[in-house]
């Protein structure tokens, strides 16, 4: 069962510019200044649409994961821990050796480089121009899309849950509402605030979770 909540994100083609305007509006309000009318107009032009966002229920530790594998294979937990630890260590070594590693149904692992441009081949300095080495995962069809086997349950957002916890800690009164009502209320509040614009800073650059 996969838990999910609803989140509203900007769907405009100029999302980056709108988010930048939101940042400037918030900065102006924080400084008790009037925001630039152009920024206000840009923020007001935002069109919000609703998307699903996955919410993980808990974190399975390495030890707990190893214990589950031990139960499924009749191996000792310590042996499983040792095997997985060695697998991670050798995967890292192989990647640093420029290899593409195939791990069965899990998929393939390889590296990609992020670099800044040089004016010419002769001007390219490895230590300077190569800025990072990222690990890439290329899943097999079994992991590429779990939609056909997944079941879903709609829950409240993490932001709402956080507010509830803070309210409990502060001995404040809590009004419980349905997940649908809370999601709608959260979307309405996200678009309200000073000057009637959305000044809530979120990453609206992605249209999918």
MODELLER restraints for C-alpha pairs under 7 A, 6 or more apart:
rsr = mdl.restraints
at = mdl.atoms
rsr.add(forms.Gaussian(group=physical.xy_distance, feature=features.Distance(at['CA:1:A'], at['CA:150:A']), mean=6.70, stdev=0.5))
rsr.add(forms.Gaussian(group=physical.xy_distance, feature=features.Distance(at['CA:1:A'], at['CA:151:A']), mean=4.94, stdev=0.5))
rsr.add(forms.Gaussian(group=physical.xy_distance, feature=features.Distance(at['CA:1:A'], at['CA:152:A']), mean=5.42, stdev=0.5))
rsr.add(forms.Gaussian(group=physical.xy_distance, feature=features.Distance(at['CA:1:A'], at['CA:153:A']), mean=6.73, stdev=0.5))
rsr.add(forms.Gaussian(group=physical.xy_distance, feature=features.Distance(at['CA:2:A'], at['CA:150:A']), mean=6.98, stdev=0.5))
rsr.add(forms.Gaussian(group=physical.xy_distance, feature=features.Distance(at['CA:2:A'], at['CA:151:A']), mean=6.06, stdev=0.5))
rsr.add(forms.Gaussian(group=physical.xy_distance, feature=features.Distance(at['CA:2:A'], at['CA:152:A']), mean=4.77, stdev=0.5))
rsr.add(forms.Gaussian(group=physical.xy_distance, feature=features.Distance(at['CA:2:A'], at['CA:153:A']), mean=6.13, stdev=0.5))
rsr.add(forms.Gaussian(group=physical.xy_distance, feature=features.Distance(at['CA:3:A'], at['CA:54:A']), mean=6.00, stdev=0.5))
rsr.add(forms.Gaussian(group=physical.xy_distance, feature=features.Distance(at['CA:3:A'], at['CA:55:A']), mean=5.25, stdev=0.5))
rsr.add(forms.Gaussian(group=physical.xy_distance, feature=features.Distance(at['CA:3:A'], at['CA:56:A']), mean=6.57, stdev=0.5))
rsr.add(forms.Gaussian(group=physical.xy_distance, feature=features.Distance(at['CA:3:A'], at['CA:152:A']), mean=5.78, stdev=0.5))
rsr.add(forms.Gaussian(group=physical.xy_distance, feature=features.Distance(at['CA:3:A'], at['CA:153:A']), mean=4.79, stdev=0.5))
rsr.add(forms.Gaussian(group=physical.xy_distance, feature=features.Distance(at['CA:3:A'], at['CA:154:A']), mean=5.75, stdev=0.5))
rsr.add(forms.Gaussian(group=physical.xy_distance, feature=features.Distance(at['CA:3:A'], at['CA:155:A']), mean=6.25, stdev=0.5))
rsr.add(forms.Gaussian(group=physical.xy_distance, feature=features.Distance(at['CA:4:A'], at['CA:52:A']), mean=6.21, stdev=0.5))
rsr.add(forms.Gaussian(group=physical.xy_distance, feature=features.Distance(at['CA:4:A'], at['CA:53:A']), mean=5.32, stdev=0.5))
rsr.add(forms.Gaussian(group=physical.xy_distance, feature=features.Distance(at['CA:4:A'], at['CA:54:A']), mean=4.32, stdev=0.5))
rsr.add(forms.Gaussian(group=physical.xy_distance, feature=features.Distance(at['CA:4:A'], at['CA:55:A']), mean=5.07, stdev=0.5))
rsr.add(forms.Gaussian(group=physical.xy_distance, feature=features.Distance(at['CA:4:A'], at['CA:153:A']), mean=6.24, stdev=0.5))
rsr.add(forms.Gaussian(group=physical.xy_distance, feature=features.Distance(at['CA:4:A'], at['CA:154:A']), mean=5.01, stdev=0.5))
rsr.add(forms.Gaussian(group=physical.xy_distance, feature=features.Distance(at['CA:4:A'], at['CA:155:A']), mean=5.80, stdev=0.5))
rsr.add(forms.Gaussian(group=physical.xy_distance, feature=features.Distance(at['CA:5:A'], at['CA:52:A']), mean=5.82, stdev=0.5))
rsr.add(forms.Gaussian(group=physical.xy_distance, feature=features.Distance(at['CA:5:A'], at['CA:53:A']), mean=5.36, stdev=0.5))
rsr.add(forms.Gaussian(group=physical.xy_distance, feature=features.Distance(at['CA:5:A'], at['CA:54:A']), mean=6.55, stdev=0.5))
rsr.add(forms.Gaussian(group=physical.xy_distance, feature=features.Distance(at['CA:5:A'], at['CA:55:A']), mean=6.83, stdev=0.5))
rsr.add(forms.Gaussian(group=physical.xy_distance, feature=features.Distance(at['CA:5:A'], at['CA:154:A']), mean=5.61, stdev=0.5))
rsr.add(forms.Gaussian(group=physical.xy_distance, feature=features.Distance(at['CA:5:A'], at['CA:155:A']), mean=5.25, stdev=0.5))
rsr.add(forms.Gaussian(group=physical.xy_distance, feature=features.Distance(at['CA:5:A'], at['CA:156:A']), mean=5.61, stdev=0.5))
rsr.add(forms.Gaussian(group=physical.xy_distance, feature=features.Distance(at['CA:5:A'], at['CA:157:A']), mean=5.21, stdev=0.5))
rsr.add(forms.Gaussian(group=physical.xy_distance, feature=features.Distance(at['CA:6:A'], at['CA:50:A']), mean=6.41, stdev=0.5))
rsr.add(forms.Gaussian(group=physical.xy_distance, feature=features.Distance(at['CA:6:A'], at['CA:51:A']), mean=5.68, stdev=0.5))
rsr.add(forms.Gaussian(group=physical.xy_distance, feature=features.Distance(at['CA:6:A'], at['CA:52:A']), mean=4.80, stdev=0.5))
rsr.add(forms.Gaussian(group=physical.xy_distance, feature=features.Distance(at['CA:6:A'], at['CA:53:A']), mean=5.99, stdev=0.5))
rsr.add(forms.Gaussian(group=physical.xy_distance, feature=features.Distance(at['CA:6:A'], at['CA:183:A']), mean=6.11, stdev=0.5))
rsr.add(forms.Gaussian(group=physical.xy_distance, feature=features.Distance(at['CA:7:A'], at['CA:50:A']), mean=5.60, stdev=0.5))
rsr.add(forms.Gaussian(group=physical.xy_distance, feature=features.Distance(at['CA:7:A'], at['CA:51:A']), mean=5.39, stdev=0.5))
rsr.add(forms.Gaussian(group=physical.xy_distance, feature=features.Distance(at['CA:7:A'], at['CA:52:A']), mean=6.24, stdev=0.5))
rsr.add(forms.Gaussian(group=physical.xy_distance, feature=features.Distance(at['CA:7:A'], at['CA:53:A']), mean=6.51, stdev=0.5))
rsr.add(forms.Gaussian(group=physical.xy_distance, feature=features.Distance(at['CA:8:A'], at['CA:48:A']), mean=5.79, stdev=0.5))
rsr.add(forms.Gaussian(group=physical.xy_distance, feature=features.Distance(at['CA:8:A'], at['CA:49:A']), mean=5.31, stdev=0.5))
rsr.add(forms.Gaussian(group=physical.xy_distance, feature=features.Distance(at['CA:8:A'], at['CA:50:A']), mean=4.41, stdev=0.5))
rsr.add(forms.Gaussian(group=physical.xy_distance, feature=features.Distance(at['CA:8:A'], at['CA:51:A']), mean=6.15, stdev=0.5))
rsr.add(forms.Gaussian(group=physical.xy_distance, feature=features.Distance(at['CA:8:A'], at['CA:187:A']), mean=6.18, stdev=0.5))
rsr.add(forms.Gaussian(group=physical.xy_distance, feature=features.Distance(at['CA:9:A'], at['CA:48:A']), mean=5.24, stdev=0.5))
rsr.add(forms.Gaussian(group=physical.xy_distance, feature=features.Distance(at['CA:9:A'], at['CA:49:A']), mean=5.65, stdev=0.5))
rsr.add(forms.Gaussian(group=physical.xy_distance, feature=features.Distance(at['CA:9:A'], at['CA:50:A']), mean=6.49, stdev=0.5))
rsr.add(forms.Gaussian(group=physical.xy_distance, feature=features.Distance(at['CA:9:A'], at['CA:204:A']), mean=5.14, stdev=0.5))
rsr.add(forms.Gaussian(group=physical.xy_distance, feature=features.Distance(at['CA:9:A'], at['CA:207:A']), mean=6.97, stdev=0.5))
rsr.add(forms.Gaussian(group=physical.xy_distance, feature=features.Distance(at['CA:10:A'], at['CA:46:A']), mean=6.01, stdev=0.5))
rsr.add(forms.Gaussian(group=physical.xy_distance, feature=features.Distance(at['CA:10:A'], at['CA:47:A']), mean=5.50, stdev=0.5))
rsr.add(forms.Gaussian(group=physical.xy_distance, feature=features.Distance(at['CA:10:A'], at['CA:48:A']), mean=4.54, stdev=0.5))
rsr.add(forms.Gaussian(group=physical.xy_distance, feature=features.Distance(at['CA:10:A'], at['CA:49:A']), mean=6.45, stdev=0.5))
rsr.add(forms.Gaussian(group=physical.xy_distance, feature=features.Distance(at['CA:10:A'], at['CA:204:A']), mean=5.46, stdev=0.5))
rsr.add(forms.Gaussian(group=physical.xy_distance, feature=features.Distance(at['CA:11:A'], at['CA:47:A']), mean=5.77, stdev=0.5))
rsr.add(forms.Gaussian(group=physical.xy_distance, feature=features.Distance(at['CA:11:A'], at['CA:48:A']), mean=5.88, stdev=0.5))
rsr.add(forms.Gaussian(group=physical.xy_distance, feature=features.Distance(at['CA:11:A'], at['CA:49:A']), mean=6.35, stdev=0.5))
rsr.add(forms.Gaussian(group=physical.xy_distance, feature=features.Distance(at['CA:12:A'], at['CA:46:A']), mean=6.36, stdev=0.5))
rsr.add(forms.Gaussian(group=physical.xy_distance, feature=features.Distance(at['CA:12:A'], at['CA:47:A']), mean=6.09, stdev=0.5))
rsr.add(forms.Gaussian(group=physical.xy_distance, feature=features.Distance(at['CA:15:A'], at['CA:204:A']), mean=6.74, stdev=0.5))
rsr.add(forms.Gaussian(group=physical.xy_distance, feature=features.Distance(at['CA:15:A'], at['CA:205:A']), mean=6.16, stdev=0.5))
rsr.add(forms.Gaussian(group=physical.xy_distance, feature=features.Distance(at['CA:16:A'], at['CA:205:A']), mean=6.64, stdev=0.5))
rsr.add(forms.Gaussian(group=physical.xy_distance, feature=features.Distance(at['CA:18:A'], at['CA:42:A']), mean=5.91, stdev=0.5))
rsr.add(forms.Gaussian(group=physical.xy_distance, feature=features.Distance(at['CA:18:A'], at['CA:43:A']), mean=5.53, stdev=0.5))
rsr.add(forms.Gaussian(group=physical.xy_distance, feature=features.Distance(at['CA:21:A'], at['CA:39:A']), mean=5.00, stdev=0.5))
rsr.add(forms.Gaussian(group=physical.xy_distance, feature=features.Distance(at['CA:21:A'], at['CA:42:A']), mean=6.77, stdev=0.5))
rsr.add(forms.Gaussian(group=physical.xy_distance, feature=features.Distance(at['CA:21:A'], at['CA:43:A']), mean=6.38, stdev=0.5))
rsr.add(forms.Gaussian(group=physical.xy_distance, feature=features.Distance(at['CA:22:A'], at['CA:43:A']), mean=6.21, stdev=0.5))
rsr.add(forms.Gaussian(group=physical.xy_distance, feature=features.Distance(at['CA:22:A'], at['CA:199:A']), mean=5.58, stdev=0.5))
rsr.add(forms.Gaussian(group=physical.xy_distance, feature=features.Distance(at['CA:25:A'], at['CA:35:A']), mean=5.20, stdev=0.5))
rsr.add(forms.Gaussian(group=physical.xy_distance, feature=features.Distance(at['CA:25:A'], at['CA:39:A']), mean=6.73, stdev=0.5))
rsr.add(forms.Gaussian(group=physical.xy_distance, feature=features.Distance(at['CA:25:A'], at['CA:199:A']), mean=6.96, stdev=0.5))
rsr.add(forms.Gaussian(group=physical.xy_distance, feature=features.Distance(at['CA:26:A'], at['CA:199:A']), mean=5.87, stdev=0.5))
rsr.add(forms.Gaussian(group=physical.xy_distance, feature=features.Distance(at['CA:28:A'], at['CA:34:A']), mean=6.17, stdev=0.5))
rsr.add(forms.Gaussian(group=physical.xy_distance, feature=features.Distance(at['CA:28:A'], at['CA:35:A']), mean=5.37, stdev=0.5))
rsr.add(forms.Gaussian(group=physical.xy_distance, feature=features.Distance(at['CA:29:A'], at['CA:35:A']), mean=6.81, stdev=0.5))
rsr.add(forms.Gaussian(group=physical.xy_distance, feature=features.Distance(at['CA:43:A'], at['CA:197:A']), mean=6.57, stdev=0.5))
rsr.add(forms.Gaussian(group=physical.xy_distance, feature=features.Distance(at['CA:43:A'], at['CA:198:A']), mean=6.86, stdev=0.5))
rsr.add(forms.Gaussian(group=physical.xy_distance, feature=features.Distance(at['CA:44:A'], at['CA:197:A']), mean=6.13, stdev=0.5))
rsr.add(forms.Gaussian(group=physical.xy_distance, feature=features.Distance(at['CA:51:A'], at['CA:208:A']), mean=6.90, stdev=0.5))
rsr.add(forms.Gaussian(group=physical.xy_distance, feature=features.Distance(at['CA:52:A'], at['CA:209:A']), mean=6.96, stdev=0.5))
rsr.add(forms.Gaussian(group=physical.xy_distance, feature=features.Distance(at['CA:53:A'], at['CA:209:A']), mean=5.39, stdev=0.5))
rsr.add(forms.Gaussian(group=physical.xy_distance, feature=features.Distance(at['CA:54:A'], at['CA:209:A']), mean=6.99, stdev=0.5))
rsr.add(forms.Gaussian(group=physical.xy_distance, feature=features.Distance(at['CA:66:A'], at['CA:77:A']), mean=6.13, stdev=0.5))
rsr.add(forms.Gaussian(group=physical.xy_distance, feature=features.Distance(at['CA:66:A'], at['CA:80:A']), mean=5.84, stdev=0.5))
rsr.add(forms.Gaussian(group=physical.xy_distance, feature=features.Distance(at['CA:66:A'], at['CA:81:A']), mean=5.83, stdev=0.5))
rsr.add(forms.Gaussian(group=physical.xy_distance, feature=features.Distance(at['CA:67:A'], at['CA:77:A']), mean=5.44, stdev=0.5))
rsr.add(forms.Gaussian(group=physical.xy_distance, feature=features.Distance(at['CA:70:A'], at['CA:76:A']), mean=5.80, stdev=0.5))
rsr.add(forms.Gaussian(group=physical.xy_distance, feature=features.Distance(at['CA:70:A'], at['CA:77:A']), mean=5.19, stdev=0.5))
rsr.add(forms.Gaussian(group=physical.xy_distance, feature=features.Distance(at['CA:70:A'], at['CA:80:A']), mean=6.34, stdev=0.5))
rsr.add(forms.Gaussian(group=physical.xy_distance, feature=features.Distance(at['CA:95:A'], at['CA:110:A']), mean=6.10, stdev=0.5))
rsr.add(forms.Gaussian(group=physical.xy_distance, feature=features.Distance(at['CA:95:A'], at['CA:111:A']), mean=6.52, stdev=0.5))
rsr.add(forms.Gaussian(group=physical.xy_distance, feature=features.Distance(at['CA:99:A'], at['CA:110:A']), mean=6.67, stdev=0.5))
rsr.add(forms.Gaussian(group=physical.xy_distance, feature=features.Distance(at['CA:100:A'], at['CA:108:A']), mean=6.67, stdev=0.5))
rsr.add(forms.Gaussian(group=physical.xy_distance, feature=features.Distance(at['CA:100:A'], at['CA:109:A']), mean=5.68, stdev=0.5))
rsr.add(forms.Gaussian(group=physical.xy_distance, feature=features.Distance(at['CA:100:A'], at['CA:110:A']), mean=4.67, stdev=0.5))
rsr.add(forms.Gaussian(group=physical.xy_distance, feature=features.Distance(at['CA:101:A'], at['CA:108:A']), mean=5.45, stdev=0.5))
rsr.add(forms.Gaussian(group=physical.xy_distance, feature=features.Distance(at['CA:101:A'], at['CA:109:A']), mean=5.11, stdev=0.5))
rsr.add(forms.Gaussian(group=physical.xy_distance, feature=features.Distance(at['CA:101:A'], at['CA:110:A']), mean=6.50, stdev=0.5))
rsr.add(forms.Gaussian(group=physical.xy_distance, feature=features.Distance(at['CA:102:A'], at['CA:108:A']), mean=4.44, stdev=0.5))
rsr.add(forms.Gaussian(group=physical.xy_distance, feature=features.Distance(at['CA:102:A'], at['CA:109:A']), mean=6.57, stdev=0.5))
rsr.add(forms.Gaussian(group=physical.xy_distance, feature=features.Distance(at['CA:105:A'], at['CA:140:A']), mean=5.92, stdev=0.5))
rsr.add(forms.Gaussian(group=physical.xy_distance, feature=features.Distance(at['CA:105:A'], at['CA:142:A']), mean=6.62, stdev=0.5))
rsr.add(forms.Gaussian(group=physical.xy_distance, feature=features.Distance(at['CA:106:A'], at['CA:139:A']), mean=6.01, stdev=0.5))
rsr.add(forms.Gaussian(group=physical.xy_distance, feature=features.Distance(at['CA:106:A'], at['CA:140:A']), mean=6.33, stdev=0.5))
rsr.add(forms.Gaussian(group=physical.xy_distance, feature=features.Distance(at['CA:106:A'], at['CA:143:A']), mean=6.79, stdev=0.5))
rsr.add(forms.Gaussian(group=physical.xy_distance, feature=features.Distance(at['CA:107:A'], at['CA:138:A']), mean=5.53, stdev=0.5))
rsr.add(forms.Gaussian(group=physical.xy_distance, feature=features.Distance(at['CA:107:A'], at['CA:139:A']), mean=4.26, stdev=0.5))
rsr.add(forms.Gaussian(group=physical.xy_distance, feature=features.Distance(at['CA:107:A'], at['CA:140:A']), mean=4.88, stdev=0.5))
rsr.add(forms.Gaussian(group=physical.xy_distance, feature=features.Distance(at['CA:108:A'], at['CA:137:A']), mean=5.89, stdev=0.5))
rsr.add(forms.Gaussian(group=physical.xy_distance, feature=features.Distance(at['CA:108:A'], at['CA:138:A']), mean=4.94, stdev=0.5))
rsr.add(forms.Gaussian(group=physical.xy_distance, feature=features.Distance(at['CA:108:A'], at['CA:139:A']), mean=6.35, stdev=0.5))
rsr.add(forms.Gaussian(group=physical.xy_distance, feature=features.Distance(at['CA:109:A'], at['CA:135:A']), mean=6.91, stdev=0.5))
rsr.add(forms.Gaussian(group=physical.xy_distance, feature=features.Distance(at['CA:109:A'], at['CA:136:A']), mean=5.64, stdev=0.5))
rsr.add(forms.Gaussian(group=physical.xy_distance, feature=features.Distance(at['CA:109:A'], at['CA:137:A']), mean=4.80, stdev=0.5))
rsr.add(forms.Gaussian(group=physical.xy_distance, feature=features.Distance(at['CA:109:A'], at['CA:138:A']), mean=6.21, stdev=0.5))
rsr.add(forms.Gaussian(group=physical.xy_distance, feature=features.Distance(at['CA:110:A'], at['CA:135:A']), mean=5.86, stdev=0.5))
rsr.add(forms.Gaussian(group=physical.xy_distance, feature=features.Distance(at['CA:110:A'], at['CA:136:A']), mean=5.31, stdev=0.5))
rsr.add(forms.Gaussian(group=physical.xy_distance, feature=features.Distance(at['CA:110:A'], at['CA:137:A']), mean=6.79, stdev=0.5))
rsr.add(forms.Gaussian(group=physical.xy_distance, feature=features.Distance(at['CA:111:A'], at['CA:133:A']), mean=6.46, stdev=0.5))
rsr.add(forms.Gaussian(group=physical.xy_distance, feature=features.Distance(at['CA:111:A'], at['CA:134:A']), mean=5.47, stdev=0.5))
rsr.add(forms.Gaussian(group=physical.xy_distance, feature=features.Distance(at['CA:111:A'], at['CA:135:A']), mean=4.55, stdev=0.5))
rsr.add(forms.Gaussian(group=physical.xy_distance, feature=features.Distance(at['CA:111:A'], at['CA:136:A']), mean=5.55, stdev=0.5))
rsr.add(forms.Gaussian(group=physical.xy_distance, feature=features.Distance(at['CA:112:A'], at['CA:133:A']), mean=5.85, stdev=0.5))
rsr.add(forms.Gaussian(group=physical.xy_distance, feature=features.Distance(at['CA:112:A'], at['CA:134:A']), mean=5.29, stdev=0.5))
rsr.add(forms.Gaussian(group=physical.xy_distance, feature=features.Distance(at['CA:112:A'], at['CA:135:A']), mean=6.49, stdev=0.5))
rsr.add(forms.Gaussian(group=physical.xy_distance, feature=features.Distance(at['CA:112:A'], at['CA:136:A']), mean=6.83, stdev=0.5))
rsr.add(forms.Gaussian(group=physical.xy_distance, feature=features.Distance(at['CA:113:A'], at['CA:130:A']), mean=6.89, stdev=0.5))
rsr.add(forms.Gaussian(group=physical.xy_distance, feature=features.Distance(at['CA:113:A'], at['CA:132:A']), mean=5.94, stdev=0.5))
rsr.add(forms.Gaussian(group=physical.xy_distance, feature=features.Distance(at['CA:113:A'], at['CA:133:A']), mean=4.82, stdev=0.5))
rsr.add(forms.Gaussian(group=physical.xy_distance, feature=features.Distance(at['CA:113:A'], at['CA:134:A']), mean=6.29, stdev=0.5))
rsr.add(forms.Gaussian(group=physical.xy_distance, feature=features.Distance(at['CA:114:A'], at['CA:130:A']), mean=6.04, stdev=0.5))
rsr.add(forms.Gaussian(group=physical.xy_distance, feature=features.Distance(at['CA:114:A'], at['CA:131:A']), mean=5.63, stdev=0.5))
rsr.add(forms.Gaussian(group=physical.xy_distance, feature=features.Distance(at['CA:114:A'], at['CA:132:A']), mean=5.21, stdev=0.5))
rsr.add(forms.Gaussian(group=physical.xy_distance, feature=features.Distance(at['CA:114:A'], at['CA:133:A']), mean=6.48, stdev=0.5))
rsr.add(forms.Gaussian(group=physical.xy_distance, feature=features.Distance(at['CA:115:A'], at['CA:129:A']), mean=5.20, stdev=0.5))
rsr.add(forms.Gaussian(group=physical.xy_distance, feature=features.Distance(at['CA:115:A'], at['CA:130:A']), mean=4.24, stdev=0.5))
rsr.add(forms.Gaussian(group=physical.xy_distance, feature=features.Distance(at['CA:115:A'], at['CA:131:A']), mean=5.18, stdev=0.5))
rsr.add(forms.Gaussian(group=physical.xy_distance, feature=features.Distance(at['CA:116:A'], at['CA:129:A']), mean=5.02, stdev=0.5))
rsr.add(forms.Gaussian(group=physical.xy_distance, feature=features.Distance(at['CA:116:A'], at['CA:130:A']), mean=6.60, stdev=0.5))
rsr.add(forms.Gaussian(group=physical.xy_distance, feature=features.Distance(at['CA:117:A'], at['CA:129:A']), mean=6.69, stdev=0.5))
rsr.add(forms.Gaussian(group=physical.xy_distance, feature=features.Distance(at['CA:118:A'], at['CA:124:A']), mean=5.22, stdev=0.5))
rsr.add(forms.Gaussian(group=physical.xy_distance, feature=features.Distance(at['CA:155:A'], at['CA:179:A']), mean=5.75, stdev=0.5))
rsr.add(forms.Gaussian(group=physical.xy_distance, feature=features.Distance(at['CA:156:A'], at['CA:179:A']), mean=5.19, stdev=0.5))
rsr.add(forms.Gaussian(group=physical.xy_distance, feature=features.Distance(at['CA:156:A'], at['CA:182:A']), mean=6.92, stdev=0.5))
rsr.add(forms.Gaussian(group=physical.xy_distance, feature=features.Distance(at['CA:156:A'], at['CA:183:A']), mean=6.90, stdev=0.5))
rsr.add(forms.Gaussian(group=physical.xy_distance, feature=features.Distance(at['CA:164:A'], at['CA:174:A']), mean=6.99, stdev=0.5))
rsr.add(forms.Gaussian(group=physical.xy_distance, feature=features.Distance(at['CA:167:A'], at['CA:173:A']), mean=6.98, stdev=0.5))
rsr.add(forms.Gaussian(group=physical.xy_distance, feature=features.Distance(at['CA:167:A'], at['CA:174:A']), mean=6.80, stdev=0.5))
rsr.add(forms.Gaussian(group=physical.xy_distance, feature=features.Distance(at['CA:190:A'], at['CA:198:A']), mean=5.79, stdev=0.5))
rsr.add(forms.Gaussian(group=physical.xy_distance, feature=features.Distance(at['CA:190:A'], at['CA:200:A']), mean=5.92, stdev=0.5))
rsr.add(forms.Gaussian(group=physical.xy_distance, feature=features.Distance(at['CA:191:A'], at['CA:197:A']), mean=5.79, stdev=0.5))
rsr.add(forms.Gaussian(group=physical.xy_distance, feature=features.Distance(at['CA:191:A'], at['CA:198:A']), mean=4.12, stdev=0.5))
rsr.add(forms.Gaussian(group=physical.xy_distance, feature=features.Distance(at['CA:192:A'], at['CA:198:A']), mean=5.45, stdev=0.5))
rsr.add(forms.Gaussian(group=physical.xy_distance, feature=features.Distance(at['CA:193:A'], at['CA:199:A']), mean=6.79, stdev=0.5))
